[in-house]
Amino acid sequence: MNHSQWKTARTRALLGEAEQEDAEVTALRLEIRYAMALGQAVYDRRTALGLSTGELAGRANLTDAQIEAIEGGDTVPTLPLLHRLATALESQLDIHVASGRAATVRFEPSAA
């Protein structure tokens, strides 16, 4: 098959062509979406507080590079790390995950 015959998954979907994706690929795609949702939530809350990545890193006892990796969706953090982030962002972490739906991740300001 030459390159001109390749189709993206989006093109196949638009054409109504069914294709079974490998379960491992599906799981990886889901992990990436979750990591990106978390990264966006960290970025949104950090900027709402007016913090730099370095300031957040100091509050969470992390490096600037670690914060950038989290915000970029390049890492899937552990529960203790999520707790440290929520504390550093003066927030409660709200995560909703349901089968067949996109995950929602929000840092809600802690009650005063």
N, C-alpha and C positions, 0 to 999 in steps of 0.2 A: 504494500500500500504506500502510495506517495503522500507527501504532506498535503496536497490539494484535496485529498479525500478525507482528511481528518475533520471531525466535527467536535465542537465543544459540548459539554453537557447541557448548557443553556440552549444551544442550537438544536440539539436532539429533542429537548423538552418542547421547544416551540414548534417543532415539526411533528410532535406527537409520537416520536420514536421511543419506545420503552427500552430501557437498559438497566440491568441489575447491577448495582454498585456493590463492590466487595464490602462485607460487614466491617472489616478493619478500616477501610477508607471512610465509611460512614461514621464510625466511632471517632476517628481522627478529626473529621470535619466538625463534629459536635464539640469535641474538646477545644478546637480552635475558636468556635463561636462563643463558648463559655469564657475562654481566656480573654477574648476581645471585649465581651460585655463587661467583665470585671475591670479590664484596663480602662475602658471608657468611663466607668463609674468612679474609679480612683482619680482619673484626670479631672472629671467634672467637679468632684468635691474639693480636690486640691486647689483648682483655680477659683472656685467659689470662696474658699478661705483666703485666697491671695497668697498661697504658699508656692515657693519654688520647689523643684524636685529635690534640691539639696536640703531645704528646710524640712520637707516631709521625711526625707531619709533620716535626718537627725532625730526627729520625733519618734520614728519607728525603729531606730537602731539598725538601719539598713544603709547600704551605699546608694549614691546617686544612680549608679548603673543598675542596681536592682530595682529601684523605683521606675526607671525608664523601661526596663524589661517588662515589668508588670503592666505599665500603661500601654506598652506596645503589643500586649497579648502574647509575649514570648515565653511566658511561664505560667504554670498552674500552681498557685500557692497552697500551702497546707492550712488547716484550720487555725493553728496557733499564729501563723503569719497574718491570716485574715483578721484575727482578733487584734494584733498589733497595729494593723492598718486602720481598723475602725477606731481604736483608741487615739492614734495619732491624728486622725481626721475628725476627732471630736464628734463621732457619729456612731449610730447603730447600723450594722450591715444587714440589709434586707435582700435575700436571694429567693427567687421563685423559679422552680424548675418543674415543668410538667411535660409528660410525653406528648410529642407532636407539636409542641409550642416552643417558641424562642424563650430562652432564659431571660429573666429580668434581674438586674443587679443594681441596687441603689444604696448609697450611704445617706441615711437620714440623720439630720442634726440631732444630737442628744438633747433630751429635755433639760431645761435650765433648772 
